Amino acid sequence: MKRLLWILPAVLLLAACAAQNATSSATAGPAFGGAATDGAVGIAKSGVAVGAPPQTSETGSNGVPVPQAFDPTRSIILTANVAMKATDPWATADKAQAVATDLGGDVIGLNESGTKDDRVASLTLRVPSAQFTEALRRLRALDADVTSSTVNGQDVSDQFVDLKARLAAKQAEEDRYNALLGRAATVDEILKVDAALSSVRTQIEQLQGQVNSINSRTQFSTITVSVSPAIAPVGTPSSTWDPSKTVAQAFATLAAVLRGFADATIWLLVFGWIPLVALALVLILTRGRRIARTTA
């Protein structure tokens, strides 16, 4: 009995310790969970904060949006046609040439004609494709009114890849023929291999020329610019009274009236006798009839 009395307090003490440990574990669990959650939220917030800034469309200095739709990873032949009107088309053409040269391009065509008040200019510019958009932006910012602007892009990526693959295949074939030429033992074998090698070399040069042409056209873009004279606005008449202009208008009107009278006199002198002759004939006939009636 005494042993039971000693055992019962020990059991109660162990139960109390176990309950306290469970409570401590339950309290620590949410604390650590809250820390992890805060860390996750902090990471997420950090990800939002350091994200890329929103992209905005670039606008030229004259308020005209600059296109940014071309994929730089593709082989694209870019061309543009810009028509504008300016007070001095030749001066505007000189500024357009300066735009091309400043961006590392050149002028491959220029035509200027007309008189001082009726000048026209057309020129063809070639600029690096990487500066194509900047060139358009600067051309539109010139002291001229852009009437039309057209941009065209021809994607030749597939054609370019195909030509390079065919060129590599032909170069490998050339290497094999060169190896065979080194092992040729007879004159007949040498001639056959040399003929085949010449044919392959011709094909390689043709393919290389096509590759170089496409590469040049994709590396440099062409911009055609035409400048026509701007129509000067019609001046409004002055509202102030000018006596000299009134006198001049009066003399001009008097001269016109006198000229009209002179013209009428000349017409009467030239054609006035015709009615007189007709009247005389009528009088003669009338008098003859009267005489005939009197005699009868």
Solvent accessible surface area in square Angstrom, and as a share of the most:
residue,aa,sasa,rsa
1,M,169,0.76
2,K,160,0.68
3,R,199,0.73
4,L,117,0.58
5,L,108,0.54
6,W,202,0.71
7,I,96,0.49
8,L,106,0.53
9,P,75,0.47
10,A,50,0.39
11,V,80,0.46
12,L,112,0.56
13,L,116,0.58
14,L,126,0.62
15,A,59,0.46
16,A,60,0.46
17,C,61,0.36
18,A,62,0.48
19,A,62,0.48
20,Q,126,0.56
21,N,99,0.51
22,A,64,0.49
23,T,88,0.51
24,S,64,0.41
25,S,75,0.49
26,A,66,0.51
27,T,93,0.54
28,A,41,0.32
29,G,40,0.39
30,P,94,0.59
31,A,67,0.52
32,F,155,0.65
33,G,37,0.35
34,G,32,0.31
35,A,64,0.49
36,A,70,0.54
37,T,79,0.46
38,D,101,0.52
39,G,37,0.35
40,A,59,0.46
41,V,65,0.37
42,G,37,0.35
43,I,133,0.67
44,A,60,0.47
45,K,136,0.58
46,S,59,0.38
47,G,43,0.42
48,V,128,0.74
49,A,83,0.64
50,V,119,0.68
51,G,44,0.42
52,A,99,0.76
53,P,108,0.68
54,P,122,0.77
55,Q,182,0.81
56,T,122,0.71
57,S,92,0.59
58,E,79,0.36
59,T,79,0.46
60,G,9,0.08
61,S,86,0.55
62,N,62,0.32
63,G,49,0.47
64,V,55,0.32
65,P,92,0.58
66,V,6,0.03
67,P,49,0.31
68,Q,114,0.50
69,A,94,0.73
70,F,75,0.31
71,D,67,0.35
72,P,128,0.80
73,T,117,0.68
74,R,104,0.38
75,S,27,0.18
76,I,28,0.14
77,I,12,0.06
78,L,15,0.07
79,T,49,0.28
80,A,2,0.01
81,N,72,0.37
82,V,2,0.01
83,A,28,0.22
84,M,3,0.01
85,K,79,0.34
86,A,4,0.03
87,T,132,0.77
88,D,60,0.31
89,P,3,0.02
90,W,70,0.24
91,A,40,0.31
92,T,8,0.05
93,A,0,0.00
94,D,83,0.43
95,K,97,0.41
96,A,0,0.00
97,Q,40,0.18
98,A,47,0.37
99,V,13,0.08
100,A,0,0.00
101,T,78,0.45
102,D,103,0.53
103,L,21,0.10
104,G,54,0.52
105,G,15,0.14
106,D,51,0.26
107,V,47,0.27
108,I,97,0.49
109,G,28,0.27
110,L,89,0.44
111,N,96,0.49
112,E,63,0.28
113,S,52,0.34
114,G,45,0.44
115,T,97,0.56
116,K,168,0.71
117,D,130,0.68
118,D,86,0.45
119,R,61,0.22
120,V,61,0.35
121,A,4,0.03
122,S,44,0.28
123,L,3,0.01
124,T,35,0.20
125,L,1,0.01
126,R,84,0.31
127,V,1,0.00
128,P,30,0.19
129,S,31,0.20
130,A,99,0.76
131,Q,66,0.29
132,F,4,0.02
133,T,35,0.20
134,E,43,0.19
135,A,1,0.01
136,L,0,0.00
137,R,56,0.20
138,R,84,0.31
139,L,1,0.01
140,R,24,0.09
141,A,46,0.36
142,L,29,0.15
143,D,121,0.63
144,A,21,0.16
145,D,102,0.53
146,V,52,0.30
147,T,81,0.47
148,S,59,0.38
149,S,43,0.28
150,T,67,0.39
151,V,43,0.24
152,N,78,0.40
153,G,44,0.42
154,Q,99,0.44
155,D,77,0.40
156,V,7,0.04
157,S,11,0.07
158,D,107,0.56
159,Q,94,0.42
160,F,33,0.14
161,V,98,0.56
162,D,72,0.37
163,L,6,0.03
164,K,103,0.44
165,A,59,0.46
166,R,121,0.44
167,L,17,0.08
168,A,58,0.45
169,A,61,0.47
170,K,54,0.23
171,Q,74,0.33
172,A,43,0.33
173,E,41,0.18
174,E,22,0.10
175,D,89,0.46
176,R,144,0.53
177,Y,52,0.20
178,N,70,0.36
179,A,47,0.37
180,L,77,0.39
181,L,58,0.29
182,G,69,0.66
183,R,168,0.61
184,A,23,0.18
185,A,90,0.69
186,T,70,0.41
187,V,107,0.62
188,D,80,0.41
189,E,80,0.36
190,I,72,0.37
191,L,115,0.57
192,K,134,0.57
193,V,21,0.12
194,D,66,0.34
195,A,66,0.51
196,A,29,0.22
197,L,26,0.13
198,S,61,0.40
199,S,57,0.37
200,V,6,0.04
201,R,95,0.35
202,T,68,0.40
203,Q,66,0.29
204,I,6,0.03
205,E,102,0.46
206,Q,110,0.49
207,L,9,0.05
208,Q,65,0.29
209,G,38,0.37
210,Q,85,0.38
211,V,13,0.08
212,N,79,0.41
213,S,53,0.34
214,I,12,0.06
215,N,64,0.33
216,S,52,0.34
217,R,121,0.44
218,T,20,0.11
219,Q,101,0.45
220,F,73,0.30
221,S,0,0.00
222,T,42,0.25
223,I,0,0.00
224,T,52,0.30
225,V,0,0.00
226,S,48,0.31
227,V,4,0.02
228,S,40,0.26
229,P,35,0.22
230,A,44,0.34
231,I,154,0.78
232,A,79,0.61
233,P,127,0.80
234,V,142,0.82
235,G,66,0.64
236,T,123,0.72
237,P,126,0.79
238,S,84,0.54
239,S,120,0.77
240,T,108,0.63
241,W,192,0.67
242,D,54,0.28
243,P,64,0.40
244,S,74,0.48
245,K,123,0.52
246,T,66,0.38
247,V,78,0.45
248,A,61,0.47
249,Q,122,0.54
250,A,59,0.46
251,F,132,0.55
252,A,64,0.49
253,T,83,0.48
254,L,95,0.47
255,A,49,0.38
256,A,46,0.36
257,V,72,0.41
258,L,104,0.52
259,R,144,0.52
260,G,38,0.37
261,F,138,0.57
262,A,50,0.39
263,D,68,0.35
264,A,51,0.39
265,T,71,0.41
266,I,101,0.51
267,W,162,0.57
268,L,126,0.63
269,L,140,0.70
270,V,77,0.44
271,F,106,0.44
272,G,23,0.22
273,W,150,0.53
274,I,84,0.43
275,P,80,0.50
276,L,122,0.60
277,V,72,0.42
278,A,52,0.40
279,L,101,0.50
280,A,45,0.35
281,L,102,0.51
282,V,87,0.50
283,L,109,0.54
284,I,114,0.58
285,L,116,0.58
286,T,57,0.33
287,R,172,0.63
288,G,36,0.35
289,R,164,0.60
290,R,164,0.60
291,I,103,0.52
292,A,62,0.48
293,R,186,0.68
294,T,117,0.68
295,T,115,0.67
296,A,120,0.93
